[in-house]
């Protein structure tokens, strides 16, 4: 679903009045018009469903929010999708969500977890096969406790730049955060929701975006928007933890617990439970293993042999292989090596999934079986729901995983090109300056894209109030909601988090 810094996430929002209807528009005709004449498409459908055991009437609005430059020229059409309970209640909570990538549309969270419809696939490690894919009612959607707004930044979903807009003005950590913050302000004003309880969240790079948007709305402006809670699903905040570069000893430490639970799942390790083995791996990784790695080539003799034996026990890899790798196994090598004796690879997004490469040689897998195992079904579902279910008319392709990551500006705070990204301090500042702000961190055990121990590491640093952070864990990977039990648990955990305001 993504490679390198490309991670999954969610986005869906409406910065327009929810009962406005627009005439059908043709994308080609729009493109031929000057940017000043761009007319946004807005469509509302009245629906009802049962969510959390309650029958709810709601308005589903999909529309384009137009962002203009300082000269008043339209440069971006941000497609947002909102689900608002009727009759409308200005005191009801509202939750803003997006996916990640950068370049990922909100298809994953909308059609997998929190939208009123979802695609029903086998989420137990088997691929999604061929269409048609069942699109079913989703009683786990959050409509009983909050209105939900999904936001697709430009380059994701149906959102796009207009006319001569410069991608450099929008494709970057801070540029993107400023735009999303503007969309949220617009939605609050247009829908009369400035004093509603508010939650902000995302998945994967969407958690990075959550921190950056919260910074823009709560710390970086004079027009503050305070939040009650941040929802971080498959969290990546400090990118040093996942930088598999020579000499970086942090990545082996934060990845080790994920390797351990994966080895346990596939029968290459033994323990009483995944929770117990994960905790044992955490303590060994941050203690003896980290100490050993920091010694570098000075680690020799009996001490090295003892570390190698324990590393083999946790990872399920042979001591011979671990010695050849100098006790530092990158995730990409792990995917290929763990089940090499079975002729199988394991997934990156969800290491429960297995794949079969062209052959069993080589260092890394041909592809990620946990991505190609689900991508077709989600793409079909989002196009069917938004085009046919909600009536959005466009000739544009829906960008489930767009290709804007290579254009992304990863710099913040005046750092140079060689600095790694860390937005965790944004969350710390927001929590210190808002005593009512809480954080929910939801992690899949089998996620190598955003490992659970890396998230814990980032959020345990100085300046972050620990008593307002809640961690929840799930028996799947990056998109834990593809597993039915985890989707229900995630929904219950988020509901409880929102109710606890």
C-alpha positions as CSV (number, residue, x, y, z in Angstrom):
1,X,0.0,0.0,0.0
2,X,3.0,2.2,0.3
3,X,6.7,2.1,0.3
4,X,9.4,4.0,2.1
5,X,7.7,6.9,3.8
6,X,4.5,6.1,1.9
7,X,2.0,5.0,4.6
8,X,-1.7,4.5,4.7
9,X,-4.3,6.9,6.2
10,X,-7.7,8.6,6.2
11,X,-9.5,11.7,5.0
12,X,-13.1,12.9,4.6
13,X,-14.7,16.2,5.4
14,X,-17.2,18.8,4.3
15,X,-16.5,22.5,4.4
16,X,-19.8,23.4,2.8
17,X,-23.5,23.7,3.9
18,X,-24.8,20.1,4.1
19,X,-28.1,20.6,2.3
20,X,-26.8,22.3,-0.8
21,X,-27.2,20.5,-4.2
22,X,-25.1,21.2,-7.3
23,X,-25.8,20.5,-10.9
24,X,-23.7,17.7,-12.6
25,X,-20.4,19.0,-13.7
26,X,-18.1,17.6,-16.3
27,X,-14.4,17.5,-15.3
28,X,-13.2,18.3,-18.8
29,X,-15.4,21.4,-19.1
30,X,-14.2,22.4,-15.6
31,X,-10.6,22.1,-16.6
32,X,-11.1,24.3,-19.6
33,X,-12.6,27.1,-17.5
34,X,-10.3,29.7,-15.8
35,X,-9.6,28.9,-12.2
36,X,-11.7,31.9,-11.2
37,X,-14.8,30.2,-12.7
38,X,-14.4,26.9,-11.1
39,X,-17.7,25.8,-9.6
40,X,-17.6,23.2,-6.8
41,X,-19.8,20.2,-6.9
42,X,-21.8,19.5,-3.8
43,X,-24.2,16.6,-3.3
44,X,-26.3,15.6,-0.2
45,X,-28.1,12.3,0.3
46,X,-30.5,11.7,3.2
47,X,-30.0,8.2,4.7
48,X,-30.6,6.2,7.8
49,X,-28.9,3.3,9.5
50,X,-28.3,1.5,12.8
51,X,-25.0,2.4,14.5
52,X,-24.0,1.3,18.0
53,X,-27.5,-0.2,18.4
54,X,-29.2,3.1,17.6
55,X,-31.3,4.0,14.6
56,X,-29.9,7.2,13.2
57,X,-31.1,9.5,10.4
58,X,-28.2,11.4,8.8
59,X,-27.2,13.6,5.9
60,X,-24.3,12.3,3.8
61,X,-22.7,15.3,1.9
62,X,-19.8,14.9,-0.6
63,X,-18.5,18.1,-2.0
64,X,-15.6,20.2,-3.2
65,X,-14.1,22.9,-0.9
66,X,-12.3,25.4,-3.0
67,X,-9.0,26.8,-1.6
68,X,-7.8,30.1,-3.1
69,X,-4.4,31.7,-3.1
70,X,-3.6,35.1,-1.7
71,X,-4.8,36.7,-5.0
72,X,-8.2,35.1,-4.7
73,X,-7.5,32.5,-7.5
74,X,-8.8,29.0,-7.0
75,X,-5.9,26.5,-6.7
76,X,-7.3,23.4,-4.9
77,X,-10.5,21.4,-4.9
78,X,-10.6,19.5,-1.6
79,X,-13.3,16.7,-1.7
80,X,-14.8,16.1,1.7
81,X,-17.4,13.7,2.8
82,X,-19.4,14.3,6.0
83,X,-22.0,12.2,7.8
84,X,-24.1,14.4,10.1
85,X,-27.0,13.2,12.3
86,X,-30.4,14.8,11.8
87,X,-31.9,16.8,13.3
88,X,-28.6,18.7,13.6
89,X,-27.2,19.4,17.0
90,X,-24.5,22.1,17.4
91,X,-23.5,20.6,20.8
92,X,-22.9,17.1,19.3
93,X,-19.2,16.0,18.9
94,X,-17.7,16.1,15.4
95,X,-14.7,14.1,14.4
96,X,-12.4,15.0,11.5
97,X,-10.5,12.1,9.9
98,X,-8.0,11.5,7.1
99,X,-5.7,8.8,5.8
100,X,-2.0,9.1,5.1
101,X,0.5,8.2,2.5
102,X,1.2,11.0,1.8
103,X,-1.1,10.3,-1.2
104,X,-3.6,8.0,0.4
105,X,-7.3,8.6,0.0
106,X,-9.8,8.2,2.9
107,X,-11.0,4.9,1.3
108,X,-9.4,2.8,4.0
109,X,-10.9,4.4,7.1
110,X,-14.2,5.2,5.3
111,X,-14.9,1.8,3.7
112,X,-13.0,-0.2,6.3
113,X,-13.8,1.2,9.7
114,X,-15.9,4.3,10.4
115,X,-18.1,5.0,7.3
116,X,-21.8,3.9,7.3
117,X,-20.9,1.3,4.5
118,X,-17.9,-1.0,4.4
119,X,-16.5,-3.6,2.1
120,X,-16.7,-7.1,3.6
121,X,-13.6,-9.1,2.8
122,X,-11.7,-12.0,4.4
123,X,-9.3,-10.2,6.8
124,X,-7.5,-13.3,8.1
125,X,-4.6,-13.4,5.7
126,X,-6.4,-14.5,2.5
127,X,-6.5,-12.2,-0.5
128,X,-9.7,-10.5,-1.6
129,X,-10.1,-12.4,-4.8
130,X,-12.2,-11.1,-7.7
131,X,-15.3,-8.9,-7.8
132,X,-18.0,-8.3,-7.0
133,X,-17.1,-7.4,-3.4
134,X,-19.9,-7.1,-0.8
135,X,-20.6,-3.6,0.3
136,X,-22.6,-3.9,3.5
137,X,-24.1,-1.7,6.3
138,X,-21.5,-0.9,8.9
139,X,-23.0,-0.9,12.4
140,X,-19.5,-0.1,13.8
141,X,-19.6,3.4,12.2
142,X,-19.4,6.1,14.8
143,X,-22.7,7.9,14.1
144,X,-24.3,7.2,17.5
145,X,-21.6,9.2,19.3
146,X,-20.2,11.8,16.7
147,X,-20.7,13.3,13.3
148,X,-17.8,12.4,11.1
149,X,-16.0,14.4,8.4
150,X,-13.5,12.7,6.1
151,X,-11.0,15.0,4.4
152,X,-9.0,14.2,1.2
153,X,-6.1,16.6,0.7
154,X,-5.0,17.3,-2.9
155,X,-3.5,14.4,-4.7
156,X,-5.7,11.9,-2.7
157,X,-9.2,10.6,-3.5
158,X,-10.9,13.0,-6.0
159,X,-9.2,16.1,-4.6
160,X,-6.8,17.9,-7.0
161,X,-4.9,21.1,-7.9
162,X,-6.6,23.6,-10.2
163,X,-5.1,25.5,-13.1
164,X,-1.6,26.7,-12.6
165,X,-1.4,25.8,-8.9
166,X,2.2,24.9,-7.8
167,X,2.4,21.5,-6.1
168,X,5.2,22.8,-3.9
169,X,2.7,25.1,-2.2
170,X,0.6,22.1,-1.1
171,X,2.7,18.9,-1.1
172,X,4.6,19.0,2.2
173,X,4.2,18.4,5.9
174,X,3.5,22.0,6.8
175,X,1.9,23.1,3.5
176,X,-0.6,20.2,3.8
177,X,-1.3,20.8,7.5
178,X,-2.1,24.5,6.8
179,X,-4.5,23.5,4.0
180,X,-6.3,20.9,6.1
181,X,-6.6,23.3,9.0
182,X,-8.3,25.8,6.6
183,X,-10.7,23.1,5.5
184,X,-11.6,22.3,9.1
185,X,-12.2,26.0,9.9
186,X,-14.4,26.4,6.9
187,X,-16.5,23.3,7.8
188,X,-16.9,24.6,11.4
189,X,-18.1,28.0,10.2
190,X,-20.3,26.7,7.4
191,X,-22.0,24.2,9.7
192,X,-22.3,26.3,12.9
193,X,-20.1,23.9,14.9
194,X,-17.4,26.1,16.5
195,X,-18.5,25.2,20.0
196,X,-18.9,21.5,19.4
197,X,-16.6,19.0,21.1
198,X,-14.0,18.1,18.5
199,X,-11.8,15.2,17.7
200,X,-9.1,14.9,15.1
201,X,-7.4,11.8,13.8
202,X,-5.9,9.7,11.1
203,X,-4.2,6.6,10.1
204,X,-0.5,6.0,9.3
205,X,1.0,9.3,7.8
206,X,-2.5,10.5,8.8
207,X,-1.2,10.5,12.4
208,X,1.8,12.6,11.3
209,X,-0.8,14.9,9.7
210,X,-2.9,14.9,12.9
211,X,0.1,16.3,14.9
212,X,0.9,18.9,12.2
213,X,-2.7,20.0,11.8
214,X,-3.2,20.2,15.6
215,X,-0.1,22.4,15.7
216,X,-1.5,24.7,13.0
217,X,-4.9,24.9,14.7
218,X,-3.8,25.0,18.4
219,X,-0.3,26.4,18.5
220,X,0.7,28.2,15.3
221,X,-2.2,30.6,14.8
222,X,-4.1,33.4,16.6
223,X,-7.4,31.8,15.6
224,X,-7.2,28.7,17.8
225,X,-9.3,25.6,17.4
226,X,-9.0,23.4,20.5
227,X,-9.6,19.7,20.4
228,X,-10.9,17.3,22.9
229,X,-9.0,14.4,21.5
230,X,-6.5,13.1,19.0
231,X,-7.1,9.7,17.5
232,X,-3.8,8.1,16.2
233,X,-4.3,4.8,14.3
234,X,-1.1,3.0,13.2
235,X,1.1,5.8,14.5
236,X,4.2,7.3,12.9
237,X,5.5,10.5,14.5
238,X,9.3,10.1,14.9
239,X,10.6,8.9,11.5
240,X,14.1,8.0,12.9
241,X,12.6,4.9,14.4
242,X,11.9,3.5,11.0
243,X,15.0,4.8,9.2
244,X,16.8,1.5,8.1
245,X,20.0,3.3,7.4
246,X,23.5,2.0,8.3
247,X,24.5,3.2,11.7
248,X,21.0,3.9,13.0
249,X,20.6,1.6,16.0
250,X,17.1,2.8,16.9
251,X,15.3,1.0,14.0
252,X,16.5,-2.5,15.1
253,X,15.3,-1.8,18.6
254,X,11.9,-0.5,17.7
255,X,11.3,-3.3,15.2
256,X,12.3,-6.2,17.4
257,X,9.0,-6.6,19.2
258,X,7.1,-6.7,15.9
259,X,9.5,-9.4,14.7
260,X,8.9,-11.3,17.9
261,X,5.1,-11.4,17.7
262,X,5.3,-12.2,14.0
263,X,7.6,-15.1,14.7
264,X,5.1,-16.3,17.3
265,X,2.1,-16.0,15.0
266,X,3.8,-18.2,12.3
267,X,5.1,-20.8,14.8
268,X,8.7,-19.7,14.8
269,X,8.7,-18.8,18.5
270,X,6.8,-19.9,21.6
271,X,5.2,-17.9,24.4
272,X,2.0,-18.0,26.5
273,X,0.4,-15.1,24.6
274,X,1.2,-12.4,22.1
275,X,0.8,-9.7,24.9
276,X,3.3,-11.5,27.2
277,X,5.8,-12.1,24.3
278,X,5.5,-8.5,23.2
279,X,6.2,-7.2,26.6
280,X,9.2,-9.5,27.0
281,X,10.5,-8.4,23.7
282,X,10.0,-4.7,24.6
283,X,12.1,-5.0,27.7
284,X,14.9,-7.0,26.1
285,X,15.0,-4.6,23.1
286,X,15.3,-1.5,25.1
287,X,17.7,-3.1,27.6
288,X,20.2,-5.7,26.7
289,X,19.7,-5.5,22.9
290,X,20.0,-1.7,22.8
291,X,23.1,-1.8,25.0
292,X,24.7,-4.4,22.8
293,X,24.0,-2.5,19.6
294,X,25.5,0.7,21.0
295,X,28.8,-1.2,21.6
296,X,29.2,-1.7,17.9
297,X,32.2,-3.8,16.9
298,X,33.3,-3.9,20.5
299,X,30.6,-6.5,21.2
300,X,32.5,-9.7,21.1
301,X,32.9,-13.2,22.7
302,X,30.4,-14.6,25.2
303,X,28.4,-11.4,25.4
304,X,27.9,-11.4,21.7
305,X,26.9,-15.0,21.7
306,X,24.4,-14.5,24.4
307,X,22.7,-11.6,22.5
308,X,22.7,-13.7,19.3
309,X,20.9,-16.6,21.1
310,X,18.2,-14.3,22.5
311,X,17.8,-12.5,19.2
312,X,17.3,-15.9,17.5
313,X,14.7,-16.8,20.2
314,X,12.7,-13.6,19.6
315,X,12.9,-13.4,15.8
316,X,12.7,-17.1,14.8
317,X,15.8,-16.6,12.6
318,X,18.9,-18.8,12.8
319,X,22.0,-17.7,14.7
320,X,24.0,-18.1,11.5
321,X,21.8,-15.7,9.6
322,X,21.8,-13.2,12.5
323,X,25.6,-13.3,12.7
324,X,25.8,-12.7,8.9
325,X,23.5,-9.7,9.4
326,X,25.7,-8.4,12.3
327,X,22.7,-8.8,14.7
328,X,20.8,-6.1,12.8
329,X,18.0,-7.5,10.6
330,X,16.1,-5.0,8.5
331,X,12.3,-5.5,8.2
332,X,12.6,-6.1,4.4
333,X,15.1,-9.0,5.0
334,X,12.9,-10.4,7.8
335,X,9.9,-10.6,5.5
336,X,11.9,-12.8,3.2
337,X,13.9,-14.9,5.7
338,X,11.4,-15.8,8.4
339,X,9.5,-18.4,6.3
340,X,12.1,-19.0,3.6
341,X,12.1,-22.7,4.6
342,X,8.4,-22.8,3.6
343,X,8.8,-20.9,0.4
344,X,6.8,-18.0,1.7
345,X,7.2,-14.3,2.6
346,X,5.3,-12.3,5.2
347,X,3.6,-9.0,4.7
348,X,4.8,-5.5,5.7
349,X,1.4,-3.9,6.4
350,X,0.1,-7.0,8.1
351,X,2.7,-9.8,8.8
352,X,-0.1,-12.4,9.2
353,X,-0.4,-12.4,5.4
354,X,2.0,-14.6,3.5
355,X,2.9,-14.5,-0.2
356,X,4.8,-16.7,-2.7
357,X,7.6,-15.0,-4.7
358,X,8.9,-16.0,-8.1
359,X,11.5,-18.0,-6.3
360,X,12.8,-18.5,-2.8
361,X,16.2,-16.8,-3.4
362,X,16.9,-13.2,-2.9
363,X,16.9,-10.8,0.1
364,X,13.6,-9.1,-0.1
365,X,10.0,-10.0,-1.2
366,X,8.7,-9.4,-4.7
367,X,5.7,-7.5,-3.3
368,X,3.7,-7.0,-0.1
369,X,1.0,-9.8,0.2
370,X,-0.9,-7.7,2.8
371,X,-1.4,-4.9,0.2
372,X,-2.3,-6.8,-2.9
373,X,-4.5,-9.0,-0.7
374,X,-7.0,-6.1,-0.2
375,X,-6.4,-3.2,-2.6
376,X,-8.8,-4.2,-5.4
377,X,-11.8,-4.6,-3.1
378,X,-11.3,-1.2,-1.4
379,X,-10.9,0.6,-4.7
380,X,-14.0,-0.9,-6.1
381,X,-16.0,-0.1,-2.9
382,X,-15.1,3.6,-2.7
383,X,-15.8,4.2,-6.3
384,X,-19.2,2.5,-6.1
385,X,-20.2,4.2,-2.9
386,X,-19.1,7.8,-3.8
387,X,-20.2,7.7,-7.4
388,X,-23.3,5.6,-7.3
389,X,-24.4,5.8,-3.6
390,X,-23.7,9.5,-3.0
391,X,-24.0,10.7,-6.6
392,X,-20.6,12.4,-7.1
393,X,-20.0,12.9,-10.8
394,X,-16.5,13.0,-12.1
395,X,-14.3,11.6,-14.8
396,X,-11.3,11.8,-12.4
397,X,-9.8,8.6,-11.1
398,X,-10.1,8.1,-7.3
399,X,-6.5,8.1,-5.9
400,X,-6.4,5.3,-3.3
401,X,-2.7,5.6,-3.2
402,X,-1.6,8.6,-5.1
403,X,1.9,9.2,-6.4
404,X,2.7,12.5,-4.7
405,X,5.0,11.1,-2.1
406,X,8.1,11.7,-4.3
407,X,7.2,15.4,-4.4
408,X,6.7,15.7,-0.6
409,X,8.5,18.3,1.4
410,X,9.5,16.6,4.6
411,X,11.2,19.6,6.2
412,X,9.7,21.5,9.2
413,X,10.9,24.2,11.5
414,X,13.8,25.3,9.2
415,X,15.5,21.9,9.3
416,X,17.8,21.0,6.5
417,X,17.3,18.2,3.9
418,X,19.3,15.7,6.0
419,X,17.2,16.0,9.2
420,X,14.6,13.3,9.9
421,X,11.0,14.2,10.6
422,X,9.7,14.2,14.2
423,X,6.3,15.8,14.9
424,X,5.9,14.3,18.4
425,X,6.8,17.6,20.0
426,X,3.7,19.2,18.4
427,X,1.5,16.8,20.3
428,X,3.4,17.5,23.6
429,X,2.9,21.2,23.2
430,X,-0.8,20.8,22.4
431,X,-1.3,18.7,25.5
432,X,0.6,21.0,27.8
433,X,-1.4,24.0,26.6
434,X,-4.8,22.2,26.6
435,X,-5.4,20.4,29.8
436,X,-8.5,18.8,28.3
437,X,-6.7,17.2,25.3
438,X,-6.4,13.4,25.4
439,X,-4.7,11.1,22.9
440,X,-5.8,7.6,21.8
441,X,-3.1,5.4,20.2
442,X,-4.4,2.3,18.3
443,X,-1.8,-0.2,17.1
444,X,-1.9,-3.5,15.3
445,X,0.5,-6.2,16.7
446,X,1.5,-7.3,13.1
447,X,2.2,-3.9,11.6
448,X,5.7,-3.2,10.2
449,X,4.8,0.0,8.4
450,X,4.2,1.7,11.8
451,X,5.5,-0.6,14.5
452,X,3.8,-0.5,17.9
453,X,7.0,-0.1,19.9
454,X,8.1,2.8,17.7
455,X,4.8,4.6,18.6
456,X,5.3,3.9,22.3
457,X,8.9,5.1,22.1
458,X,8.0,8.4,20.4
459,X,5.2,9.2,22.8
460,X,7.2,8.4,25.9
461,X,9.7,11.3,25.3
462,X,10.1,14.4,27.4
463,X,7.4,17.0,27.4
464,X,4.4,14.7,26.7
465,X,1.9,14.2,29.6
466,X,1.6,10.4,30.0
467,X,-1.6,10.3,32.1
468,X,-3.7,11.5,29.1
469,X,-2.5,8.9,26.6
470,X,-4.5,5.6,26.1
471,X,-3.0,2.7,24.1
472,X,-5.1,0.0,22.5
473,X,-3.8,-3.1,20.6
474,X,-5.3,-5.4,18.0
475,X,-4.7,-8.8,16.5
476,X,-4.1,-7.7,13.0
477,X,-1.7,-5.2,11.2
478,X,-1.7,-1.7,9.8
479,X,-5.4,-1.7,8.8
480,X,-6.5,-3.7,11.9
481,X,-10.2,-3.1,10.9
482,X,-10.0,-5.7,8.1
483,X,-10.3,-8.3,10.8
484,X,-13.9,-8.4,12.1
485,X,-13.0,-8.7,15.7
486,X,-10.6,-5.8,15.6
487,X,-13.0,-3.6,13.7
488,X,-15.6,-4.0,16.4
489,X,-13.0,-3.5,19.1
490,X,-11.5,-0.4,17.4
491,X,-15.0,1.1,17.1
492,X,-15.8,0.4,20.8
493,X,-12.4,1.9,21.9
494,X,-13.0,5.1,19.8
495,X,-16.6,5.4,21.1
496,X,-15.4,5.1,24.7
497,X,-12.7,7.7,24.0
498,X,-15.2,10.2,22.6
499,X,-17.7,9.6,25.3
500,X,-15.1,10.2,28.0
501,X,-14.7,13.9,27.1
